[in-house]
C-alpha cells in the first residue's frame, strides 16, 4: 500500500468517510480481495444494500459469502472511475470486469469475459464502513456471458437469471 493512501486512512477516524477507505474497499485492498476488505474495513454491524443480492439488504457475513461466490465464479476486478467524499459519505462510479471460470447460480463456466458499470455509496462510522448501497449491472454482465445466435454453449437462455 502506498504511503499517501495509508496517511489518508489514518487521518480520519471520527466518522468521516475518506477516499482512501472507499477506494481500498472498492478495489479489493492491496491483494485485490474484497473478502479481506470486508473484515478489515467494515464495522461488525455493517449493512450492504444491493438489488443483485439474494436479499436486497444483508449483513457482513452474508455480504462476504455472496462476494466469495462471485469471486469464485468470475474473478471480479473493480476499478474506481471517479470518487468523491464528504462528511461520513463517499461515492464512486466504477467498472467491474470478470471472466466466467466457475459455476454461478447453476450456470457452468462459459469462459467468456464481461465488463459492466456500477455505482456505490459508502457511509462510514469512526473510520470504518458501516453501510453501502451498491448498484451494478449484473443482468448486463450475465447477458454478455450468453452464447450469441447460432453459438453453442452456456449459460443457456432458458436458465433463471438473478
N, C-alpha and C positions, 0 to 999 in steps of 0.2 A: 504494500500500500504506500502511496506517495505521501510525503510529509505534509503537503498543503491539505490533502483530504483528511489526514489524521488530526491536524490542527483544527480544521473545520468541525470535525466530530466532537472534539474536546471543548470547543469554545462555547457550546450552547447546551447546557444541561438543565435549563429551567422551563421546560415545556415547549420551547420553540422547536420547530422542525427545520433543520437546515438542509441545504442541497447535498452535502456530503452523505448524510444518513439516507436521504431519498435515493441518491444515485447508487450507493452501495446495495440497498435493498433491491432496486430495480435491476441492476446489472449483476446480481448474484454474488456480491462481495469479490474479493481478490481471486478466489479459486473458482469463480463462476458457478456457485452453488447456493441457490436461494434457500435450500433446506437449512444450511448453516446460518444464513442471514436471518431466517425466522427466529432461530434460537438466540442469536447474538443481538439482534437489533429490535426485537419486538417485546412488548410488555407481556406478562403472564396472562392478562385478560384481553389480549389482542382480539379484535374482530375484523374479519375480511368480508366485504360485500362485493360479490361478483356474480352476475347473472349466468356465467358459464359453469358455476359450481353446482353440485347435486342439490344443495340448498343454497339460496342466494346469500345468506349470512352464515358464516362459520367461525369457529374459534381457532385458536392457534394450532392445536393438534390436527384438526380436520384440514385446515388450510395447508399445513405441512404435508399431510398424506396425499392430498389431491395434487400438490405440486410435485411430489415424488413420482406419482403415476405419470404426470405429463413429461417429466424429465426422462423417465424410463422409455416412454413411447416416442418422444420427439427430440430429445436432447436440446431443449429450447435455449436460445440466446436472445437476450433483450438488449436493446440499445436506446438510451435516452436521446431523443431528437431535440427536445427543448425541456427546460426545467426551471420552475420558479418557486420561491418560498417566501412566506410572510407569516409572522406570528407562529402559531402552532401547526400551520398547514404548509404542505409542499405539493406541487402538481407537476406532472410530466406527461409529455406526448412521447410515445415510444414505438419502436418497431420490434417485432418478435419474429425470429426465424427458427426453423426447425426442419428435421428430416424424419420421416416416419419409419423408425427402425425397430419399434416394439409394438406389441398389441395395445390397442386403445379402444375401450368400450366395445369389445367383441370384434373389432376390425383387425385382421392380421397386418403386419407391416407391409407397406406398399413400396418403400424405398424412395418415394417421392419427397421433394422438398416444398416448403411453403414460406411465405412472408406475409405478415399481417400487421396492422396498426392497432394501437390502443391508447388509452388514457388512464392515468392513475392519480388519485389524490390521497395523500397520507396525512394523518393527524398524529402529532407527537405529544407525549407527556413525559416530562423530565428527561428529554433527550432520547427517548425510545419511541418506536412506532406503536401507537395504541389502536389505530384503526385505519383501514384502507378501503377505498372504493375503486374498483378496477373494472374497466370495460375494454374488452379487446375482441377482435373479430374471429372468434373460434369457429363459427359456422363457415366463414370465408376461407379460413385456413384449411378446414376439413374438405371443403369443396375443391381446393387445389390438389388434394391428395387422390381424388377420384379419377378413374381412368377416363380418357377422352372418348368421344364417339368412335366405336369400332375397335377400341382397345380392350384387351382382356386384362383383368387384374382386380385388385381390391383397394379400398373398400368398395363394396357394391352399392349401387344407387338405392337399392331397396332396404338397406340396413338403417336402423334408427340413428338419428343424429341428435346431438345434445340440444 
